[in-house]
Amino acid sequence: MDTSNNVRLQLQQQQARKSNQNIQVYVRVRPLNARKRCIRSAEVVDVLNPREILTRHTLDSKLTKKFTFDRSFGPESKQCDVYAVVVSPLIEEVLSGYNCTVFAYGQTGTGKTHTMVGNETAELKSSWEDDSDVGIIPRALSHLFDELRMMEVEFTMRISYLELYNEELCDLLSTDDSTKIRIFDDSTKKGSVIIQGLEEITVQSKDDGYKLLEKGKERRKTATTLMNAQSSRSHTVFSIVVHIRENGIDGEDMLKIGKLHLVDLAASENVSKAGNEKGIRVRETVKINQSLLTLGRVITALVDRAPNPVSMSMSRTANRS
């Protein structure tokens, strides 16, 4: 490769990484489910183009609003399409030693868990590109192992699965339910946090990762509400940590550590519409909305490049929804 082509390639890589430093927002419009079709709900959201959507107050209303995103996905979008655009570009970043985060955020019943995990089993029969209902998390596991196998490097991968329920932390992969998990600031790294007691499990294959995902799914807090037959009542963070050892330019061993945090947030809710006016559901809804408000403030601070002690220290942070 001549010098000019080499320089051009380096500039393209720098521009791609610079764009990934920004918080990016994607929107996915789900199709009407059986319940909505049964009560003859109207579709009031139109995807105008790959970046814009139009919302109406009612089906015949002339009151409309247009919103612009980094990318918009219509009701006909497939799991593999969403993954290819939103998450696939981050895999190279993780393997280069950066930290990336993907958030699924939205109202109850909008399909966040479907997008992140998928339906029924999390196991992919072929590759991360297959045309199935498998979600982002199992596709990312498959993609990472496929890339690492082709790189032919020495590596280790560890997985953790954290749940935040009513402001309490729970390890979804722990065999001991009595284990206390604490979170506190890391005194050695400004803006970073330590989660004490969270177990990280080493996996040797994508199948190992699928089994851990299924184990965590079974323990997650869910409930039936008026708006969702299986509403997630907690936030979860599925984290993949990859250690790669390779030879540097000078012949010395070099260790790269990349992290991918895949966050499935509980839904923002209206207490009365969800039928959560009594008992434990009220407390859940209040805590969920409170934590989402705090997250919004953190993201705003990141966008404005303002210091925020609540934010996690990440070299590459991308907001995906």
N, C-alpha and C positions, 0 to 999 in steps of 0.2 A: 504494500500500500504506500503511495507517495505521501509526501508531507502535507500537501493541501487537503487530500482526502482524510488523512488522520486528524488534522485540525478540525475539519468540518464535522467529523464523527464525534469528537470530544465536545464541540459546541452543542450539537444536538442532544447529547447525553446530559450536559449541564442544564440545558433548557428544560428537558423532561423532568429532571430532578427538582428544578426550581418550581415548576408548576405543581409538583406533588407536595411541596412544602405548604401550599395554601390549603385551607379547608374548602373542600368541594362538596356540593350538595346535589344529590340526585333524587328524583321523584319517580315512584312507581304507582300507577293507578291500577287497582285490582278490579277484576270483573265482578258483577253482581253475584252474590252467593245464592243458594237455594232459598234462604229466608227472605232476602231482599226481593227476589223474583216472585215469591209467594204473595208478598204484600204489595206487589206491583210498584216497587220503588223506581223512581226515574233516575237515569244517569245524567248528572249535572256537571260532570267534568269531561272536557274534551282535550285530547292531546293534539295541539296544532301542528307541531313539528318536533324534531328531536331535542329541542331546548325549551319549548313553551307549552303551557297548559292554560285552558280557559275554564273558569268556574262560573256557574249561574246559581242565583238564589233558589230558583225553582225551574222546572223544565221549560216553561214558557216565559220566564222572566227576561226582561231586557237589561236587568242589572247584572253586569258581568265584570269579572276581574281577570287580568292576565298576569301570569307569574312566569319568570324566567329562571331556569336551573342550568347546571352544567350539562345535564342530560335528562330527558324525560322518557319514561317507558310506559306504553299504553297497556290496556287490559289484555291484549294478545301477546304480550312479551313473555318469553320463556326464561326459565331459571338460568340456562346456559348463556343466554343473551346478556342478562343482568351481570352475571359473574364476569363474562369476557370484558365488559366495559368498565365495571366498577372495581373489581378485585384483582383480576389477572395482571394488570400493570404493576401492582404492588408487590407481587411475588419476587420480581427481580430486585426490588428495593430491599426486601427482607433478606434475600440471599447475599446482598451487598453489605449487610450489617446494619441496616437502619430499622427503626421501629415504626410500625404503621398501625392505625386504628380504624376500624369500620364500625359505624353506629347504624342501627336500624331503629328509627324513631317515627312515631305516628300515633294516631288515635286508636282506640281499641277496635279490634276486628279488621284492621286494614291489611293484615298479612305480613307482619314483621317476622314472626317466628317461621312462617312458611318460607319467606325469602332467605332467612338465615340458616334454617335447619332443613326444611322441606317436609314432605309428608312421609309418614310411616317410617321405614328403615332409612338410616343415613348411609347405607352402603352403596357405593358406586360399582356397577357391574363392569364397566369398561374404563374410561378415562374421565378426567374432569370436564371434558368437552361434550359428554354424552347428553342426549336430549331426553332428560327425565325430570321428575319433580324434586330431585335432590337439591338441597340448598347450598348456600355460600360456604358454610363451615366444612362439610365433608369434601366439597370441591377444592377448597384451599389445601386441605390435608393431602388429597390425591395429587394436586398440582405440585406442591412442594416436594413430595417424595419422587415424583417423576423427574423434576428438574435436578434434584440432588443425585439421582441415579445416573443421569447423563453427564453430570459434572465430574463424576468419578473422584470425589474427594472424601476425606475422613470427616464424618459429622455425627452429631448426636441431636436428637429432638426431644423436647420435654413439653408436656401439656399440663395445664391447670384449668379448673372450671370453678369460677367464683360466683356466688349468688348474693345479692343484696336484697333482703326482705325486711320491711319495716325498720330500716336503718340498722339492721344486724347482718353481719357477714357470715356466710356458710360455705364450707368447702363441699361441693357436690361430688367430689371424687374420694373423699375421706371415708375410711372404714370405721372411724371413731367419731360418732356424733357429738361426743362431749368435748372435742377439741375446740378450744377458744381461738378465734382469729382476731388479731388486732392490727390496726392500720395506724401508722404514725410517720412523721416526716423523717427523711433520711438526713442525718446531720452531716454526712460526708458529701452529699450532692444537693445543692440548692434547688428547690422546686421538685425534688423527687420524693417518692414515698416508699415505705417498706410494708409489706403485708406479712405479718408474722403468723406462722402456723398454717399457711396455705401450702398444700402438697403439690409438688411438680413431679409428674410421672414420666419416666422415659419410655418412648415408644420406638419399636424397631421397624414398624411397617404401617401403611395406611389403615390396614384392618385393625391394628391395635388402637389407632386413633378413633375409628368408627365405634368400637366397643366402649371406649371411655365417653364418647359423646352420648351414646344411648344410655349409659349408666347415669350420667348427669341429668339427662332429659327426664328420666323416671322420677328423680328426686326433686325436681323443680316444683315450686308452689304454683298451682293453677286452680281456677274455680270457674263455675258457670255464672254468667251474668245475663241480663236481658239483651245485651248487645253482642255477646260472644259466648259460644258454647264451651270454649276452653280458653279462658282469658289468663294470660300470664300475670301473676301477682307479684313478680319480683323482676329485678334487673339481673342479667347474667353476663359474665365476661369469660369467654373461651379464649385462652392465651396459648400461643404456640411459640416456643423459644428454640431457635436453631443455632447451634455452635458448629462452625465450619473451620477446620484446620487445613491450611494449605501453605505452600512455599511462597515466600515473598520474592520480590525482584532480586534482593541481595542473597537469596538462598536460605534465609532464616525462616523458621516456622511463624506463621501469622494466624491469629485466631480472630474470626469475625463472629459477632453475636447479633442476630436479627430477631425481632419480635413482631408477631402479628396478633393484635388484640381484636377479637370479633365480639361485638357487644349487641346483645338482644335486649332492648329496653322494654320495661313494662309500659303499657299504654296510658296516655293521658286520658282522663275520664271525666264525664259529668255524672255526679253522684246519682241524681234522680233518673237520668236516662238509662244508666247502667243497672238501676235497681239496687243500689248499694247504700240505702239510707239507714241501715241498721247494723249493729254489732261490729264484727271484725272487718267487714268489707268497707265500712266508713273509714276506719283507721288506715287500712291498706291504701285506699284511694287518696287520702290526704298525704300520706307519706310518699306515694308515687308521684303525685303532682308537685309536691315540694321538692323532691330530688330532681325532677325534670326542669323545674324553674332554676335550680342551682346550676345544672348542666348548661342551660341556655346562657346563663351569665358567664360561665367559664368560656364557652365558645365565642361569645361576644368579645371577651377580653383577648382571646387569641387572635380574632380577626382584627381587632384594633391595636394588636401588639402591645397591650397593656399588661403589666405584671399581675399575676394572679396566683396566690399561694395554694389555691385548691386544685389547680390543673396539674396533671401528671406530666413529668418531664419526658418528652418524646422527640426524637430527632426528626421523625416524619409523622405528621398527624393529618389524616384525611377523614373528613366527616362524610359518611355515606348513608343515605336513607332511601 
